[in-house]
Amino acid sequence: MSTTRLTLAQAMVRFLCAQKTIIDGEKVGLFAGVWAIFGHGNVPALGEALHQVKEELPTYRGQNEQGMVHAASGYAKQMRRKRMMICSSSVGPGASNMLTGAATAYVNRLPVLLLPGDTFMHRASAPVLQEVERADDATENVNDCFKPISAYFDRFSKPEQLITSLPRAISVLTDPELCGPVTLCVPQDVQAEAFDFPNSFFEEVVHTLHRPGADLDQLASVAKMISNAKNPVAIAGGGVHYSDAVDAFKNFVEEHKIPVAETSAGKGALPYSHPLNAGGIGVVGSSAANEMVAGCDLIIAVGTRLSDFTTGSRTVVSNTRVPQININVAHLDAYKHRAVGLRSDARRALEELQPLLKGWQSSDAHINNLEAAKAKWQGMIEEAIKPPGNQLPSDAQVTEVINQAADLSKDVLVVAAGSMPAEGMKLWKGEHSKGYHSEYGFSCMGYEIAGGIGAKMADPDAEIFVAVGDGTYLMMNSEIVSSVALKKKLIIIVLDNRGFGCINRLQNACGADPFNNLYDDGVLVEDTIPQIDFAAHAAAMGAVSESVNSLEDLAAALERAKKSDRTYCVAISTNAVDSTGGGSWWQVGIPEVSEKDSVVKARAEWQEKGRSDQAY
């Protein structure tokens, strides 16, 4: 057996370079690059190994370890999980900084390979700098926190463990059901140790999407359920995109005249303007979609994990009163909420159902109801986006200006936590399947700018519009430096409502007084927090930037931004009050007893509005 003597780090990098995939008919590396912030836990060995392959597997220096993982997640999401990236940190705080990014990737089921540095296995110099030392367990350190948020976890004590561990890691990263972040902890001493690795370990492997199919009896049973329905609604989840099922889904609903509601991850499964598209479902959804589901006799959920924002806390969807079919490749999701599960790749299931439903369509009355519901919803949209007069503009009005500036056939809107996932879900008019990039699984503030870089890497010909609130901008803005340095242009719109406006609205809706959300309602200082110059701040990190005072000025600024060859940041003051309606009820924990009458009243109204509609 022929062998090559390599360090663990060298062998790992060589193996990862040998993993390939097919994109648009071309064979390319499965891993598009490495995000790394070097420290003593990874620079001597892993840094040396990455330098040897910098042309084949480029290494990008991030500014914050959390941001690195968000960028990698954004890339994987925009690539529909066909390609992915690697993130490497030093031991200690570098590793723990990646935890939020790892959790975000885990919830969204996105493939990211995490390589946190680790303490020495030999312990001769323990405790080392940045080591978390425990009195009760000498084997644990901060990297063990990755275990519950990793789809696969390992820690190496010998270089030869790579031979069994790396193929398992790759199998998880490329598996449609198990997909999620993989964490491989690389202790400082073991990274540098050598072993005679068999050359066969480094042979090229080409990975393609695996499409497991449904049991034939289940398929026939589901087809019968659908054919007996008169007023079904299909819900498009993220699995429609990750399965490359967009065309199959469109053909399916068109042939059978099935109205469609979309989740945040599924938006784009149909063009915004498609006559069967009722819009978003659930809490941040449209009145049309929620109305159609309320009146349907069957729900066909395709590729969704059915979170509470999708289901309206199980009052709209998964309430057990309406029969429900879950088409999903994951066992966990296929059988959620007492639904009839069809465990299958989404595209394969839709294609295999077609001949079993030949000639069947939903009722004409159902389609007439859809048209009426959409007309009513359009009226609500027009009310939400009409000019603000003398008031500060709303998030909805800003979203409409972005719509007007964007090429909706190819550009991308990136949003995450706060108000913008609601306004983007309701109002973004994207006409292509990759136009809406929303991280609303973990609702992670700070994802947007870093995630936007990943989206730009995956989709270089599109303008990437990143919409952030002032609160999320302050949490994670440092990757503006990366976007400028790497020439990954973003158009960043900062909506400044002086605080956490979305949560302030929730606080008020729960009957509580404004407190600790908007700057003017805090108790940390006697005076109000000074006005922050976001344009000046972004300019200091290399972006072209400006502040505007009106929607007309915003529109003009976005035209200048499109012509720029560099990341462009536009800041605009917005109001913290207005939001677009149309969404469903959402369960939150309003106190059962309170000294405030407004809280007691809000609790009673909350119970009356939705609690009785839940399954239990």
GIVENMO-V147037 format. One record per pair of residues at least 24 apart in sequence whose ideal C-beta (glycine too) atoms are under 10 Angstrom apart, sorted by sequence separation. I is the first residue (numbers start at 1). J is the second residue. If there is no record, write none. Layout:
# GIVENMO-V147037
I/J  I/J
This chain:
# GIVENMO-V147037
33/57  34/58  35/59  36/60  37/61  65/89  92/116  118/142  119/143  151/175  162/186  232/256  234/258  236/260  238/262  239/263  241/265  245/269  246/270  250/274  253/277  261/285  262/286  282/306  283/307  285/309  293/317  298/322  299/323  300/324  301/325  302/326  303/327  304/328  325/349  395/419  399/423  403/427  406/430  407/431  408/432  410/434  411/435  412/436  413/437  414/438  415/439  416/440  434/458  435/459  445/469  448/472  449/473  464/488  466/490  467/491  468/492  469/493  470/494  471/495  542/566  543/567  544/568  545/569  546/570  547/571  548/572  549/573  585/609  586/610  587/611  31/56  32/57  33/58  34/59  35/60  36/61  37/62  60/85  62/87  65/90  87/112  88/113  89/114  91/116  92/117  116/141  118/143  232/257  233/258  234/259  235/260  236/261  237/262  238/263  240/265  241/266  261/286  282/307  283/308  284/309  285/310  290/315  291/316  294/319  297/322  298/323  299/324  300/325  301/326  302/327  303/328  305/330  311/336  394/419  395/420  398/423  399/424  402/427  403/428  404/429  407/432  410/435  412/437  413/438  414/439  415/440  416/441  417/442  418/443  434/459  437/462  446/471  447/472  448/473  451/476  454/479  464/489  465/490  466/491  467/492  468/493  469/494  470/495  471/496  542/567  543/568  544/569  545/570  546/571  547/572  548/573  584/609  585/610  31/57  32/58  33/59  34/60  35/61  36/62  37/63  39/65  62/88  68/94  72/98  84/110  85/111  86/112  87/113  88/114  89/115  90/116  91/117  92/118  116/142  117/143  151/177  152/178  232/258  233/259  234/260  235/261  236/262  237/263  238/264  239/265  240/266  241/267  250/276  282/308  283/309  284/310  290/316  293/319  296/322  297/323  298/324  299/325  300/326  301/327  302/328  303/329  311/337  327/353  396/422  397/423  399/425  402/428  403/429  409/435  416/442  417/443  445/471  446/472  449/475  450/476  453/479  463/489  464/490  465/491  466/492  467/493  468/494  469/495  470/496  471/497  541/567  543/569  544/570  545/571  546/572  547/573  584/610  585/611  29/56  33/60  34/61  35/62  37/64  59/86  60/87  62/89  84/111  85/112  86/113  87/114  88/115  89/116  90/117  91/118  92/119  116/143  151/178  229/256  231/258  232/259  233/260  234/261  235/262  236/263  237/264  238/265  239/266  241/268  261/288  262/289  282/309  283/310  285/312  289/316  290/317  295/322  296/323  298/325  299/326  300/327  301/328  303/330  305/332  306/333  395/422  396/423  399/426  400/427  402/429  403/430  408/435  416/443  417/444  418/445  435/462  437/464  445/472  446/473  448/475  449/476  450/477  452/479  453/480  456/483  460/487  463/490  464/491  465/492  466/493  467/494  468/495  469/496  470/497  471/498  543/570  587/614  29/57  37/65  57/85  65/93  69/97  70/98  73/101  77/105  81/109  83/111  84/112  85/113  86/114  87/115  88/116  89/117  90/118  91/119  151/179  152/180  153/181  154/182  155/183  156/184  157/185  231/259  233/261  234/262  235/263  237/265  238/266  240/268  241/269  261/289  281/309  282/310  283/311  294/322  296/324  305/333  395/423  399/427  400/428  407/435  416/444  417/445  420/448  434/462  437/465  444/472  445/473  446/474  447/475  448/476  449/477  450/478  451/479  452/480  460/488  463/491  464/492  465/493  466/494  467/495  468/496  469/497  470/498  471/499  472/500  541/569  585/613  36/65  57/86  59/88  65/94  68/97  69/98  72/101  73/102  76/105  81/110  82/111  84/113  86/115  87/116  88/117  91/120  114/143  116/145  151/180  152/181  153/182  154/183  155/184  156/185  161/190  227/256  229/258  236/265  237/266  238/267  240/269  259/288  260/289  261/290  280/309  281/310  282/311  283/312  293/322  304/333  394/423  395/424  398/427  399/428  400/429  406/435  416/445  417/446  437/466  445/474  446/475  447/476  448/477  449/478  450/479  453/482  457/486  460/489  470/499  471/500  538/567  584/613  585/614  35/65  37/67  64/94  65/95  66/96  67/97  68/98  69/99  70/100  71/101  81/111  116/146  150/180  151/181  152/182  153/183  154/184  155/185  156/186  157/187  226/256  236/266  237/267  238/268  239/269  240/270  259/289  280/310  281/311  282/312  283/313  303/333  306/336  396/426  397/427  399/429  416/446  417/447  418/448  432/462  435/465  445/475  446/476  449/479  450/480  453/483  456/486  469/499  470/500  471/501  472/502  498/528  499/529  538/568  539/569  37/68  65/96  66/97  67/98  69/100  70/101  73/104  74/105  77/108  79/110  149/180  150/181  151/182  152/183  153/184  154/185  155/186  156/187  159/190  174/205  235/266  236/267  238/269  261/292  281/312  282/313  285/316  305/336  306/337  396/427  416/447  417/448  444/475  445/476  446/477  448/479  449/480  452/483  456/487  457/488  469/500  470/501  471/502  498/529  538/569  35/67  36/68  65/97  66/98  69/101  73/105  76/108  77/109  79/111  114/146  149/181  150/182  151/183  152/184  153/185  154/186  155/187  157/189  158/190  159/191  163/195  211/243  226/258  234/266  236/268  237/269  260/292  261/293  283/315  285/317  301/333  304/336  395/427  415/447  416/448  444/476  446/478  450/482  456/488  469/501  471/503  537/569  538/570  9/42  12/45  13/46  16/49  35/68  64/97  65/98  66/99  67/100  68/101  69/102  72/105  73/106  76/109  77/110  150/183  157/190  159/192  160/193  162/195  174/207  176/209  177/210  209/242  211/244  236/269  259/292  269/302  282/315  283/316  301/334  306/339  414/447  415/448  416/449  446/479  449/482  450/483  453/486  455/488  456/489  469/502  498/531  536/569  538/571  12/46  16/50  34/68  35/69  64/98  65/99  66/100  67/101  69/103  70/104  76/110  77/111  96/130  121/155  149/183  150/184  156/190  159/193  161/195  163/197  167/201  173/207  174/208  175/209  176/210  209/243  211/245  235/269  236/270  259/293  269/303  282/316  414/448  416/450  449/483  454/488  456/490  498/532  535/569  537/571  9/44  10/45  13/48  14/49  17/52  35/70  62/97  65/100  66/101  69/104  70/105  73/108  75/110  76/111  95/130  114/149  121/156  122/157  146/181  155/190  156/191  158/193  159/194  160/195  162/197  163/198  166/201  170/205  174/209  175/210  176/211  177/212  209/244  234/269  261/296  266/301  281/316  282/317  301/336  414/449  416/451  453/488  455/490  496/531  534/569  535/570  536/571  9/45  10/46  13/49  17/53  35/71  50/86  65/101  66/102  69/105  74/110  75/111  76/112  92/128  94/130  96/132  114/150  121/157  146/182  147/183  157/193  159/195  160/196  171/207  174/210  176/212  234/270  266/302  281/317  301/337  414/450  415/451  416/452  452/488  453/489  496/532  534/570  535/571  8/45  9/46  12/49  13/50  16/53  35/72  64/101  73/110  75/112  91/128  92/129  93/130  95/132  118/155  121/158  146/183  156/193  158/195  159/196  160/197  163/200  170/207  175/212  259/296  266/303  414/451  415/452  428/465  452/489  453/490  496/533  534/571  535/572  7/45  8/46  9/47  10/48  11/49  12/50  13/51  14/52  33/71  34/72  50/88  66/104  72/110  73/111  91/129  92/130  112/150  118/156  145/183  146/184  159/197  160/198  163/201  167/205  258/296  261/299  263/301  265/303  266/304  301/339  385/423  414/452  452/490  494/532  496/534  533/571  534/572  7/46  9/48  10/49  13/52  14/53  17/56  33/72  72/111  73/112  90/129  91/130  92/131  93/132  112/151  113/152  114/153  116/155  118/157  144/183  146/185  162/201  171/210  263/302  265/304  384/423  413/452  414/453  428/467  452/491  495/534  532/571  9/49  10/50  13/53  17/57  32/72  35/75  72/112  90/130  91/131  92/132  106/146  111/151  143/183  258/298  260/300  261/301  263/303  264/304  265/305  299/339  300/340  302/342  412/452  414/454  452/492  494/534  7/48  8/49  9/50  16/57  31/72  47/88  69/110  71/112  72/113  91/132  110/151  143/184  144/185  160/201  236/277  263/304  301/342  414/455  424/465  449/490  494/535  7/49  10/52  14/56  33/75  46/88  70/112  72/114  103/145  106/148  107/149  109/151  143/185  234/276  258/300  260/302  262/304  263/305  265/307  298/340  300/342  303/345  304/346  384/426  385/427  413/455  414/456  448/490  492/534  531/573  6/49  9/52  10/53  13/56  14/57  32/75  69/112  99/142  102/145  103/146  106/149  143/186  233/276  235/278  263/306  264/307  303/346  384/427  412/455  424/467  449/492  494/537  13/57  32/76  46/90  68/112  99/143  102/146  105/149  106/150  141/185  143/187  234/278  237/281  256/300  263/307  266/310  302/346  303/347  412/456  423/467  448/492  494/538  43/88  69/114  96/141  98/143  103/148  104/149  105/150  106/151  233/278  236/281  264/309  265/310  302/347  381/426  42/88  68/114  95/141  96/142  99/145  102/148  103/149  105/151  141/187  235/281  263/309  264/310  303/349  380/426  381/427  412/458  420/466  421/467  471/517  492/538  32/79  41/88  42/89  43/90  95/142  96/143  98/145  99/146  102/149  103/150  235/282  253/300  263/310  302/349  412/459  420/467  471/518  41/89  42/90  94/142  95/143  98/146  101/149  102/150  233/281  252/300  262/310  263/311  302/350  381/429  411/459  419/467  420/468  471/519  39/88  41/90  42/91  65/114  92/141  93/142  96/145  100/149  102/151  253/302  261/310  377/426  410/459  418/467  420/469  470/519  33/83  35/85  36/86  37/87  38/88  39/89  40/90  41/91  91/141  92/142  95/145  96/146  99/149  252/302  300/350  411/461  412/462  413/463  414/464  415/465  416/466  418/468  419/469  32/83  33/84  34/85  35/86  36/87  37/88  38/89  39/90  40/91  41/92  65/116  91/142  92/143  95/146  98/149  410/461  411/462  412/463  413/464  414/465  415/466  416/467  417/468  418/469  492/543  494/545  496/547  30/82  31/83  32/84  33/85  34/86  35/87  36/88  37/89  38/90  39/91  40/92  42/94  91/143  410/462  411/463  412/464  413/465  414/466  415/467  416/468  417/469  418/470  419/471  420/472  491/543  30/83  31/84  32/85  33/86  34/87  35/88  36/89  37/90  39/92  41/94  42/95  113/166  249/302  300/353  409/462  410/463  411/464  412/465  413/466  414/467  415/468  416/469  418/471  419/472  490/543  492/545  494/547  28/82  29/83  30/84  31/85  32/86  34/88  35/89  36/90  39/93  40/94  41/95  89/143  235/289  248/302  249/303  263/317  411/465  412/466  413/467  414/468  415/469  417/471  418/472  484/538  489/543  28/83  29/84  31/86  39/94  261/316  407/462  417/472  445/500  489/544  493/548  23/79  38/94  39/95  113/169  233/289  261/317  406/462  407/463  416/472  485/541  520/576  37/94  113/170  245/302  406/463  415/472  477/534  480/537  484/541  485/542  21/79  24/82  36/94  235/293  245/303  405/463  417/475  474/532  480/538  483/541  484/542  518/576  23/82  111/170  113/172  233/292  243/302  406/465  473/532  480/539  481/540  482/541  483/542  484/543  517/576  22/82  23/83  37/97  113/173  128/188  232/292  233/293  243/303  405/465  416/476  474/534  477/537  480/540  481/541  482/542  483/543  484/544  21/82  37/98  111/172  112/173  231/292  233/294  242/303  473/534  477/538  480/541  481/542  493/554  21/83  111/173  233/295  234/296  239/301  240/302  241/303  403/465  470/532  479/541  480/542  481/543  514/576  21/84  35/98  110/173  111/174  125/188  176/239  179/242  233/296  239/302  240/303  402/465  474/537  478/541  480/543  111/175  125/189  231/295  232/296  233/297  234/298  235/299  236/300  237/301  238/302  239/303  240/304  298/362  470/534  473/537  477/541  493/557  19/84  50/115  122/187  124/189  231/296  232/297  233/298  234/299  235/300  236/301  237/302  238/303  239/304  297/362  402/467  473/538  480/545  493/558  35/101  118/184  119/185  121/187  122/188  123/189  176/242  230/296  231/297  232/298  233/299  234/300  235/301  236/302  237/303  238/304  239/305  296/362  297/363  399/465  468/534  477/543  491/557  109/176  111/178  114/181  115/182  116/183  118/185  120/187  121/188  122/189  176/243  229/296  230/297  231/298  232/299  233/300  234/301  235/302  236/303  237/304  238/305  491/558  109/177  111/179  112/180  113/181  114/182  115/183  116/184  117/185  118/186  119/187  120/188  121/189  122/190  229/297  230/298  232/300  233/301  234/302  235/303  236/304  237/305  399/467  493/561  46/115  109/178  110/179  111/180  112/181  113/182  114/183  115/184  116/185  117/186  118/187  119/188  120/189  121/190  228/297  229/298  235/304  237/306  297/366  398/467  491/560  492/561  508/577  16/86  109/179  110/180  111/181  112/182  113/183  114/184  115/185  116/186  117/187  118/188  119/189  120/190  228/298  229/299  237/307  296/366  491/561  46/117  108/179  109/180  110/181  111/182  112/183  113/184  114/185  115/186  117/188  118/189  229/300  235/306  295/366  490/561  491/562  505/576  45/117  108/180  109/181  118/190  121/193  226/298  395/467  423/495  489/561  504/576  505/577  13/86  42/115  44/117  106/179  107/180  108/181  118/191  225/298  237/310  296/369  420/493  489/562  491/564  501/574  504/577  505/578  12/86  42/116  43/117  105/179  106/180  117/191  226/300  292/366  295/369  395/469  501/575  502/576  505/579  41/116  42/117  105/180  106/181  225/300  235/310  295/370  420/495  489/564  492/567  493/568  494/569  495/570  496/571  497/572  498/573  501/576  41/117  42/118  105/181  115/191  235/311  414/490  419/495  489/565  490/566  491/567  492/568  493/569  494/570  495/571  496/572  497/573  498/574  500/576  501/577  35/112  40/117  41/118  104/181  105/182  106/183  269/346  292/369  414/491  418/495  489/566  490/567  491/568  492/569  493/570  494/571  495/572  496/573  497/574  498/575  499/576  501/578  502/579  509/586  39/117  41/119  102/180  103/181  222/300  291/369  292/370  295/373  413/491  414/492  419/497  487/565  488/566  489/567  490/568  491/569  492/570  493/571  494/572  495/573  496/574  497/575  498/576  501/579  510/588  512/590  9/88  34/113  36/115  38/117  41/120  102/181  291/370  294/373  418/497  487/566  488/567  489/568  490/569  491/570  492/571  493/572  494/573  495/574  497/576  509/588  510/589  511/590  512/591  31/111  101/181  102/182  411/491  413/493  422/502  487/567  494/574  495/575  496/576  497/577  506/586  510/590  511/591  30/111  34/115  102/183  288/369  289/370  291/372  292/373  419/500  421/502  486/567  495/576  497/578  509/590  510/591  31/113  235/317  245/327  288/370  291/373  292/374  418/500  419/501  420/502  484/566  485/567  506/588  512/594  30/113  98/181  288/371  290/373  291/374  417/500  418/501  419/502  483/566  484/567  511/594  513/596  99/183  233/317  243/327  288/372  289/373  418/502  419/503  483/567  510/594  512/596  98/183  243/328  288/373  289/374  291/376  406/491  417/502  418/503  482/567  511/596  513/598  243/329  287/373  288/374  291/377  405/491  417/503  419/505  481/567  511/597  512/598  513/599  41/128  240/327  242/329  286/373  287/374  288/375  290/377  480/567  511/598  512/599  40/128  41/129  95/183  239/327  286/374  288/376  289/377  405/493  479/567  510/598  511/599  40/129  41/130  84/173  233/322  235/324  237/326  239/328  287/376  288/377  402/491  449/538  480/569  510/599  511/600  39/129  40/130  41/131  84/174  95/185  232/322  237/327  239/329  286/376  287/377  288/378  508/598  511/601  512/602  39/130  231/322  232/323  234/325  235/326  237/328  239/330  276/367  286/377  402/493  511/602  81/173  82/174  235/327  275/367  278/370  285/377  286/378  287/379  288/380  401/493  477/569  510/602  511/603  81/174  232/325  234/327  277/370  287/380  465/558  509/602  510/603  511/604  81/175  87/181  91/185  229/323  239/333  276/370  279/373  286/380  287/381  399/493  508/602  511/605  81/176  84/179  91/186  228/323  252/347  275/370  278/373  279/374  286/381  398/493  463/558  511/606  86/182  87/183  91/187  229/325  237/333  275/371  278/374  399/495  465/561  473/569  509/605  510/606  16/113  76/173  84/181  91/188  249/346  252/349  253/350  256/353  277/374  398/495  465/562  509/606  81/179  84/182  86/184  88/186  90/188  225/323  248/346  249/347  252/350  256/354  276/374  279/377  463/561  473/571  16/115  225/324  226/325  248/347  251/350  252/351  255/354  275/374  278/377  279/378  463/562  225/325  245/345  246/346  247/347  248/348  250/350  251/351  395/495  12/113  243/344  244/345  245/346  246/347  248/349  249/350  252/353  256/357  394/495  466/567  468/569  470/571  13/115  243/345  244/346  245/347  248/350  252/354  255/357  256/358  279/381  393/495  395/497  12/115  76/179  222/325  242/345  243/346  244/347  245/348  247/350  248/351  251/354  255/358  256/359  257/360  258/361  259/362  394/497  464/567  466/569  470/573  221/325  222/326  242/346  243/347  245/349  255/359  256/360  257/361  258/362  392/496  470/574  76/181  222/327  241/346  242/347  243/348  245/350  248/353  252/357  255/360  256/361  257/362  392/497  463/568  469/574  9/115  239/345  240/346  243/349  245/351  248/354  255/361  256/362  257/363  395/501  218/325  239/346  240/347  243/350  257/364  259/366  395/502  469/576  73/181  238/346  239/347  258/366  259/367  72/181  237/346  253/362  257/366  258/367  236/346  239/349  240/350  257/367  259/369  260/370  259/370  456/567  69/181  258/370  259/371  309/421  214/327  257/370  309/422  259/373  453/567  214/329  225/340  259/374  452/567  213/329  218/334  234/350  309/425  212/329  225/342  211/329  222/340  449/567  210/329  221/340  222/341  223/342  214/334  222/342  449/569  221/342  218/340  222/344  218/341  219/342  83/207  218/342  82/207  218/343  219/344  82/208  218/344  227/353  82/209  176/303  214/341  215/342  222/349  226/353  81/209  110/238  214/342  215/343  234/362  80/209  109/238  214/343  215/344  219/348  223/352  227/356  233/362  108/238  109/239  213/343  214/344  219/349  222/352  223/353  226/356  227/357  232/362  310/440  212/343  213/344  214/345  218/349  222/353  223/354  226/357  227/358  229/360  230/361  231/362  232/363  272/403  309/440  110/242  212/344  213/345  223/355  224/356  227/359  228/360  230/362  231/363  309/441  109/242  211/344  212/345  219/352  220/353  223/356  224/357  227/360  229/362  230/363  233/366  307/440  211/345  214/348  219/353  222/356  223/357  226/360  227/361  229/363  230/364  231/365  232/366  307/441  309/443  210/345  211/346  213/348  214/349  222/357  223/358  230/365  231/366  273/408  284/419  209/345  211/347  212/348  213/349  216/352  220/356  226/362  230/366  231/367  272/408  305/441  307/443  211/348  212/349  219/356  223/360  229/366  233/370  271/408  284/421  285/422  289/426  209/347  211/349  213/351  214/352  231/369  271/409  283/421  284/422  31/170  213/352  214/353  231/370  283/422  284/423  286/425  287/426  30/170  46/186  211/351  284/424  285/425  286/426  45/186  280/421  284/425  285/426  286/427  31/173  45/187  46/188  49/191  280/422  283/425  284/426  30/173  45/188  48/191  49/192  282/425  12/156  30/174  42/186  44/188  45/189  47/191  48/192  268/412  280/424  281/425  41/186  43/188  45/190  46/191  280/425  41/187  42/188  45/191  46/192  267/413  279/425  280/426  12/159  15/162  19/166  41/188  44/191  45/192  279/426  280/427  404/551  8/156  11/159  15/163  19/167  40/188  44/192  45/193  279/427  280/428  10/159  11/160  42/191  405/554  8/158  9/159  12/162  16/166  41/191  179/329  401/551  404/554  405/555  8/159  11/162  15/166  19/170  177/328  178/329  179/330  264/415  400/551  401/552  404/555  405/556  411/562  7/159  8/160  11/163  15/167  176/328  177/329  178/330  401/553  402/554  405/557  406/558  6/159  8/161  9/162  12/165  16/169  21/174  176/329  177/330  398/551  401/554  402/555  405/558  426/579  427/580  5/159  8/162  12/166  15/169  16/170  19/173  175/329  176/330  177/331  284/438  397/551  401/555  404/558  405/559  426/580  11/166  15/170  19/174  175/330  177/332  272/427  400/555  404/559  407/562  419/574  423/578  425/580  426/581  6/162  109/265  177/333  272/428  273/429  280/436  284/440  393/549  398/554  401/557  402/558  405/561  406/562  423/579  426/582  12/169  81/238  108/265  177/334  264/421  267/424  272/429  273/430  274/431  392/549  393/550  394/551  397/554  401/558  405/562  419/576  422/579  423/580  425/582  426/583  80/238  264/422  267/425  271/429  272/430  273/431  392/550  393/551  422/580  425/583  267/426  271/430  272/431  419/578  81/241  82/242  264/424  268/428  271/431  272/432  419/579  422/582  77/238  80/241  81/242  264/425  267/428  270/431  271/432  393/554  419/580  422/583  80/242  81/243  82/244  263/425  268/430  271/433  388/550  78/241  80/243  262/425  267/430  268/431  270/433  272/435  387/550  388/551  77/241  80/244  268/432  269/433  271/435  272/436  387/551  77/242  268/433  387/552  76/242  80/246  177/343  267/433  268/434  385/551  266/433  268/435  177/345  267/435  268/436  176/345  267/436  268/437  176/346  266/436  267/437  268/438  265/436  267/438  401/572  12/184  264/436  265/437  266/438  398/570  265/438  267/440  12/186  262/436  264/438  265/439  398/572  30/205  263/438  264/439  265/440  397/572  30/206  264/440  265/441  398/574  9/186  27/204  30/207  263/440  264/441  397/574  8/186  263/441  396/574  397/575  8/187  12/191  27/206  264/443  393/572  395/574  392/572  393/573  394/574  395/575  8/189  9/190  10/191  392/573  393/574  394/575  395/576  397/578  399/580  8/190  9/191  10/192  15/197  392/574  393/575  394/576  396/578  7/190  8/191  9/192  11/194  14/197  18/201  250/433  391/574  392/575  394/577  395/578  396/579  397/580  7/191  8/192  9/193  10/194  11/195  18/202  20/204  21/205  22/206  249/433  391/575  392/576  394/578  395/579  396/580  7/192  8/193  9/194  14/199  17/202  18/203  19/204  20/205  21/206  22/207  392/577  393/578  394/579  395/580  7/193  8/194  11/197  15/201  16/202  18/204  19/205  20/206  21/207  22/208  246/432  247/433  388/574  391/577  392/578  394/580  7/194  8/195  10/197  14/201  15/202  17/204  18/205  19/206  20/207  21/208  22/209  246/433  388/575  391/578  6/194  7/195  14/202  15/203  18/206  19/207  20/208  21/209  77/265  246/434  5/194  6/195  8/197  244/433  4/194  5/195  6/196  7/197  11/201  15/205  388/578  4/195  5/196  6/197  11/202  3/195  4/196  5/197  241/433  3/196  4/197  240/433  241/434  2/196  3/197  4/198  384/578  1/196  3/198  4/199  6/201  384/579  385/580  2/198  3/199  6/202  109/305  384/580  1/198  2/199  3/200  4/201  108/305  383/580  384/581  1/199  2/200  3/201  4/202  107/305  383/581  384/582  1/200  381/580  107/307  238/438  380/580  380/581  381/582  380/582  238/441  377/581  377/582  376/582  109/330  109/333  316/583  317/584  316/584  315/584  316/585  315/585  312/583  313/584  314/585  315/586  312/584  313/585  315/587  311/584  312/585  313/586  314/587  309/583  310/584  312/586  313/587  309/584  311/586  312/587  313/588  309/586  338/615  308/586  337/615  308/587  308/588  294/584  291/582  293/584  290/582  321/613  149/442  287/580  289/582  290/583  286/580  287/581  288/582  289/583  290/584  315/609  316/610  319/613  320/614  321/615  284/579  286/581  287/582  289/584  290/585  315/610  319/614  320/615  284/580  286/582  287/583  314/610  315/611  318/614  319/615  320/616  285/582  286/583  287/584  313/610  315/612  316/613  318/615  319/616  284/582  285/583  312/610  313/611  315/613  283/582  284/583  285/584  314/613  315/614  283/583  284/584  313/613  314/614  315/615  282/583  283/584  312/613  313/614  314/615  280/582  281/583  282/584  283/585  284/586  312/614  314/616  279/582  280/583  281/584  282/585  283/586  311/614  282/586  283/587  311/615  104/416  294/613  110/439  108/438  108/439  110/441  107/439  108/440  109/441  107/440  108/441  78/412  105/439  107/441  108/442  104/439  106/441  107/442  78/414  105/441  106/442  107/443  108/444  77/414  104/441  105/442  107/444  103/441  104/442  103/442  104/443  105/444  108/447  74/414  104/444  101/442  103/444  74/416  100/442  104/446  112/454  101/444  104/447  100/444  110/454  100/445  101/446  70/416  100/446  101/447  100/447  104/451  101/450  101/451  80/433  80/434  79/434  78/434  77/434  78/437  77/437  77/438  77/439  74/437  74/439  73/439  70/439  73/442  85/454  73/444  85/457  74/447  78/451  85/458  70/444  73/447  74/448  77/451  78/452  83/457  74/449  79/454  83/458  70/446  71/447  74/450  75/451  78/454  79/455  82/458  100/476  70/447  73/450  74/451  77/454  78/455  66/444  69/447  70/448  71/449  72/450  73/451  74/452  75/453  76/454  77/455  78/456  79/457  80/458  67/446  70/449  71/450  72/451  74/453  75/454  78/457  79/458  66/446  67/447  70/450  71/451  74/454  75/455  78/458  79/459  66/447  69/450  70/451  71/452  72/453  73/454  74/455  75/456  77/458  78/459  64/446  67/449  68/450  69/451  70/452  71/453  72/454  73/455  74/456  75/457  76/458  67/450  70/453  71/454  74/457  75/458  66/450  67/451  70/454  71/455  74/458  75/459  78/462  68/453  69/454  71/456  72/457  64/450  67/453  68/454  71/457  78/464  63/450  62/450  74/464  62/453  60/453  60/457  70/476  71/479  66/475  67/476  70/479  66/476  67/477  67/478  68/479  71/482  64/476  66/478  67/479  71/483  63/476  64/477  66/479  67/480  63/477  64/478  67/481  68/482  35/450  63/478  64/479  67/482  71/486  62/478  63/479  62/479  63/480  64/481  71/488  35/453  63/481  64/482  35/454  62/481  63/482  61/481  62/482  61/482  32/454  60/482  63/485  33/457  61/485  32/457  60/485  61/486  32/458  60/486  58/486  60/488  35/482  63/541
